[in-house]
């Protein structure tokens, strides 16, 4: 398979508006990564984890409007520390027994830097964690292999307190977290 190439703003806009990307797209979970980064120990210790189970799909209509959903199994968090992972799955954090999924619903994208050499998009939608939905907007870089595969890379900053994840013994865990995304979508 060919290596990905950055898609510039005008080229991406042309692919979208020219209906070349129209259709149904599926997240390739085996090549996609959804991660979580935060700080612990009063900001001194970085904590990184990945969600091992992800799924998603999207649709691009003939006019280039994009919608989609990425679903993450909250219980699949893996920080390489079993005790911490068990705590993250508990009612003090993700409460996976009652809220098994974290969902990003995309309601649209807009090409950033149209008319320039920009390769980015702005994504809008909602993030749902523990049945609490909040609007989100974030920037992402887009790469394409061909019109049958699109890569999306992004960092989404969230305050976990907005979603009811308020546990913070002695203030040692950061409330600010970064969700990292490398999503590979293939045309169906």
Secondary structure, 3 states (H helix, E strand, C coil): CCCCEECCHHHHHHHHHCCCCCEEEEECCCCCEEEEEEEECCCCEEEEEEECCEEEEEEECCCCCEEEEEEEEHHHEECCCHHHHHHHHCCCCCCCCCCCEEEEEEEEEEECCCCCCCCEEEEEEEEEECCEEEEEEEEEEEEEEECCEEEEEEEEEEEHHHHCCCCCHHHCCCCEEEEEEEEEEEEC
